[in-house]
Amino acid sequence: MAAAIAPEALTAADRCDRCGARAYIRVTLPGGGELLFCAHHGRTHAPALEAVEATIQDESSELAEKTPAIAPDGEH
């Protein structure tokens, strides 16, 4: 049995195939091929991708880490 190889992390250079925004989700299709999606389009297409048993690498949790919950003092 071959060892599983961890997928490469997505970077700012990876863009959503649907809208061109930064990709946070990589989908590997069962027959081969890869799709990249922003968090919005990844959520939109997730049910159909799960139905065909695609492998989904979701790094959208990084958005919560990078986005402050409230604006800093002085910003409204």
C-alpha positions as CSV (number, residue, x, y, z in Angstrom):
1,M,0.0,0.0,0.0
2,A,1.4,3.4,-1.0
3,A,1.7,6.1,1.6
4,A,-0.8,9.0,1.3
5,I,0.8,12.2,0.2
6,A,-0.5,15.4,1.8
7,P,-1.7,17.9,-0.7
8,E,0.2,21.1,-1.1
9,A,-1.3,24.1,0.7
10,L,-3.2,26.6,-1.5
11,T,-1.5,29.9,-1.9
12,A,-2.6,33.4,-3.0
13,A,-1.6,32.5,-6.5
14,D,-4.3,29.8,-6.7
15,R,-7.5,31.3,-8.1
16,C,-11.1,30.1,-8.2
17,D,-12.0,28.5,-11.5
18,R,-15.5,30.1,-11.3
19,C,-14.8,33.7,-10.4
20,G,-11.0,34.3,-10.1
21,A,-11.0,35.1,-6.4
22,R,-8.4,33.5,-4.2
23,A,-9.0,29.7,-3.9
24,Y,-9.4,28.1,-0.5
25,I,-10.8,24.8,-1.8
26,R,-9.1,22.2,-4.0
27,V,-11.3,19.4,-5.5
28,T,-9.8,16.3,-7.0
29,L,-12.3,14.5,-9.2
30,P,-12.6,10.7,-9.1
31,G,-11.6,10.4,-12.8
32,G,-8.7,12.8,-12.3
33,G,-8.6,16.5,-12.8
34,E,-8.6,19.3,-10.3
35,L,-10.9,22.2,-9.6
36,L,-10.1,25.3,-7.4
37,F,-12.8,27.3,-5.7
38,C,-13.1,30.3,-3.5
39,A,-15.0,29.6,-0.2
40,H,-18.3,30.8,-1.6
41,H,-18.2,28.7,-4.8
42,G,-16.8,25.7,-2.9
43,R,-19.8,25.8,-0.5
44,T,-22.2,26.2,-3.5
45,H,-20.9,23.2,-5.3
46,A,-20.0,21.0,-2.3
47,P,-23.2,18.8,-2.4
48,A,-22.7,17.9,-6.1
49,L,-19.0,17.2,-5.5
50,E,-19.7,15.1,-2.5
51,A,-22.3,13.1,-4.5
52,V,-19.6,12.1,-7.0
53,E,-17.2,11.3,-4.2
54,A,-14.7,14.0,-5.1
55,T,-11.8,14.6,-2.7
56,I,-12.2,18.0,-1.2
57,Q,-9.3,19.9,0.5
58,D,-10.9,22.8,2.3
59,E,-8.7,25.5,3.7
60,S,-11.4,28.1,4.1
61,S,-10.9,28.1,7.9
62,E,-7.9,30.4,7.2
63,L,-10.4,33.1,6.4
64,A,-11.6,33.3,10.0
65,E,-8.0,33.4,11.2
66,K,-7.2,36.4,8.9
67,T,-10.4,38.4,9.3
68,P,-10.8,40.3,12.6
69,A,-14.2,39.9,14.3
70,I,-14.5,43.6,14.9
71,A,-12.8,46.7,13.3
72,P,-9.9,48.2,15.2
73,D,-10.5,51.3,17.2
74,G,-10.9,54.3,15.0
75,E,-12.3,52.3,12.1
76,H,-16.0,52.2,11.5
